[in-house]
Amino acid sequence: MLLELRNVSKVFGGVRALQSVSFDVAPGEVLCLAGENGCGKSTLIKIISGVYRPEPGAEMLFDGKPMEGLTPGMARSLGIQVIWQDLALFPEMTVAENIAFERNLGGRPRLVDYGAMRKIAAEMLERLGVGIDLDTPVRELSIAQRQIVAICRALIAETRLVFMDEPTASLSQSETDALLAIVRRLSADGIAVVFVSHRLAEVLEVCSRVTVLRDGRYVGTFPTEGMTQTRLTELMTGQTFDQDVRAADRTANPVVLEVEGLTRRGDYQDVSLTVRRGEVVGITGRLGAGRTELALSLFGMTRPDAGTIKLNGQPLRLRSNRDAIDAGIAYVSEDRLSLGLVQPQSIADNTVIPVLDRLLGPARLLSERKKSTLVGEWIKRLAVKIGRPEDPVNTLSGGNQQRIVLAKWLATEPKVLILDSPTVGVDVGARAGIFAIVHKLAEEGMAILLISDEIPEVYFNCDRILHMRDGRLIDEYLPGTVPMGRIESQVHA
C-alpha cells in the first residue's frame, strides 16, 4: 500500500470527530472516501495532509515508512496534495501563474522567470490532454477549467497521492465526464486519487473501492463492483430511503405557471411549458441546454426577446427579480455559496432578506420580535439544525445551508418555486430531507419547477420530466412509464 492508517482518532474540545479509523490506498488506485457531512472526512484528510495531529496511538505509514510529526510541508514533500472544494486559486492571476505558483515558493528571493512558468504550465496541461489559454485570468474561467488548473498545480510537486474534495459538485454532466477522464489518466500514471463526492453514480463509475465513515467511525472498505447507490446510501447513513416513483397525474389541477414561445437569443428558443398546482416538473439536459438561463428569465433577472409568461392566467411583465417576487415566484440558485446566501451574515439575517418590508414596526423600523418569530417558524418547519439564529450561516453544513435558502424564499409565500440544482454539494441524507420538503410543498399546492443534471433526482421526485437541449425543449417523459435508463441514454447522447 502507498498509504496505511490504523487506529486514527481525533478529539476537538471533548467532541470525538474520529474514532479508531482505518484507511489505506494503493499506488494508482482511485478510491472513494464516502460519508455524510460531519462524518469526519475532512478531519481525516487534514490529518493525512499534516494540518491536524491524530491522538496518540495512531499508526500512519507512507510507502511503508512511519509518518511522525507530520506537517503540511512534510506531506507535500512526500507527494500528498489536497484539492479542496474552494480550489484556493488566485482569481486575478493567470492560468500559468496559478499552475506554477508553488515553484516560486521558498528559497532565496529571485526574479520570476515567466518563460519557465509558462513552459511548466503548458507541460502540465498537455499531460492532462486539455488546452486552456495560459494568459487568461482565473476569474474568467469556468468552474470546470478552474478544477483543471488546480489539478495541474497539484501535479507539479511530483504528486503521488491527491485528494479531490467534491470536484464535480458544481459541474454539469459533460464537464463531470471530462474530469473523470482526467482522474483515470492520473491513475494510469500511477498517481493514487482519493475522491470525495456526494454524487454516488460517479463514485461507482470511477472508483475501485469505497471507504465509508459514519459519525466519525470506520464502517468499512468495500469493492465498488456489484455495489449499488442504494446499498452505499445505507452504509453511509445507517438508514434506508424510499426510491419509489412519486409521479402522479396532475392534469385536473389548475395551471399556475404558463410559458409560451419564450425566446432569448443565444440562450433558449420557443420554450413552452406549464406547471400546475401541486405539480413538480423537472427540467434536465446537458451543459449549454439553457435551463438556468430560462430560470433566470422566469425570475425576472434577464428579459426574453419574445414569448409570454402567465401566472394564474394573468400575463407577467418581469422587469426585475423584485417584480417576480412580488408576483409570487421564488428562485433557489444553483450557486448557493455566492448567490443563495450572504455567507458572513447570520442565519436569521439570511432568512429574512427577501421579506424585510413585512417585518417593519410602527416606526418603519425592523421589528426584532417579528423577525425572531418568522425565523423560528421556518427553522422549525424545515427542521434546520443550528446552534443559534445569530450564528453565521457559513457555520452550517451544506444540507442545512440549503434549508436556509429554502426558508428564505418560502418566507415570501410564493406560488411558484424554481429549484435550480438544489442538492449541489449536499450529502445523500440531507438530499432526502430536502426532497421531503419539496414533496410536502407540492402536497400543499405549490407549483414547483426542478432543474437538475442528475436523472435519478428528477425521475424519483417529479411528476413530469422535460428534456432540454440546445435551448429547446425536445421531449417529455412520465416517470414510471419510461425506464430511467432510457431517459439517461437520451439525455447523455
PyMOL commands that set and color helices and strands:
alter all, ss='L'
color gray80, all
select helices_A, chain A and resi 41-48+72-78+95-99+101-104+114-128+138-140+143-155+173-188+200-206+229-237+291-298+321-327+336-340+347-359+368-381+393-395+398-410+428-443+455-461+484-491
alter helices_A, ss='H'
color red, helices_A
select strands_A, chain A and resi 3-12+15-25+30-34+59-62+65-66+80-83+161-165+192-196+209-214+217-223+255-264+268-276+280-284+306-311+314-316+329-332+416-420+447-451+464-469+472-477
alter strands_A, ss='S'
color yellow, strands_A
deselect
rebuild
show_as cartoon
